Amino acid sequence: MPKTKNLTEEFSLRLLNWFEQNGRHDLPWQSDRSPYRVWISEIMLQQTQVVTAIPYFERFMARFPNIDAVAHAKIDDILHLWTGLGYYARARNLYKAAQIITEKHAGLFPDKFDEVIALPGIGRSTAGAILAQSLGQRHAILDGNVKRVLTRLHTISGWPGQKTIEQQLWLLADKYTPDARLVDYSQAIMDLGATVCTRSKPRCDSCPVCELCQARKHDAVKQYPSRKPKKPLPVRQARMLLLQDQHGQFLLQQRPPSGIWGGLWSFPECPLDEDINVWCEQQFGLTISPVQQENVIRHSFSHFHLDIQPIRAKLQGHTNYIMEAPVTLWYNTHQPDALGLPGPVKQLLEQLA
């Protein structure tokens, strides 16, 4: 990279000039950049592409127009609107954060960095993005797109998630962040990574900072950023019981508040080493008919694969007893309740309908 006195100014100037003509200016959270709206968008955009997040954001805003509405909702209402978006801990943390904001900040999203980063589900980059995007405060951001731009710009080897590499990238992110036009700059550098400096098939000829890029200079763009060292993902197994009552409804059970799919509603899971008939009798006081195995469904998380064996059975007798249990309900596929459902469970219920 050329060593000039005004390298950082040159980088931000080129980027901002490019953004004026080529950046994304019509995203739904840009029409009203309140801290609340930007916060919701940034949480949804964690691990999720913009095109996927947009319809979820619009539905969420229609249902919860402000922090107070989120704080006084039921967690099921939040999780229901999150169904299909994945990474449900984001929704649970968002719900907790809204309650904290209501209690400690009089329902107003805080405008101080230390207070924002103290909220559940908000890290350094997300806090910086919220305050830069909504209030124009000077904070560096370092999401996956920015990491990719900077590692190529400076040919930084090593997986960006490694602590020492990440610290180096934070220093660079802060160095390039200008003192003015923070709203535009923070969006511009994310847009550059999302639309030009992409993971595969980067469009270097359209890049406003290509002349400053060391990776392009050495014809090594595809070598950066270094990939995370791969480890084979373990495979776990689960048996989900699709228990149907005499009215055609299916039994759902709410999962514990933490862990995978925390707080979501799912089919009961019978341990692999248990007899299904005996387990249903012991757990729910239910007698079931002979079981029928459906095709196995594989659902992949970031750190393991889950092979789900759906097992379908009908109940014998009435279901009054189970309806008294506080963490179970009978789900009518033709008149579905507004519940938070894991993706595979939603898929199975749609097939059952």
Secondary structure, DSSP 8 states (H G I E B T S, - for coil): ----TTHHHHHHHHHHHHHHHHS----GGGSS--HHHHHHHHHHTTTS-HHHHHHHHHHHHHH--SHHHHHTS-HHHHHHHHTTT--THHHHHHHHHHHHHHHHSTTS---SHHHHHTSTT--HHHHHHHHHHHH--------HHHHHHHHHHTT--S-TTSHHHHHHHHHHHHHH--SS-HHHHHHHHHHIIIIIS-SSS--GGG-TTGGG-HHHHTT-GGG-S---------EEEEEEEEEE-TTS-EEEEE--SSSTTTT-EE--EE-TTS-HHHHHHHHH--EE---EE---EEEE-SS-EEEEEEEEEEEES--HHHHT-TTEEEE-TTS-------HHHHHHHHHH-
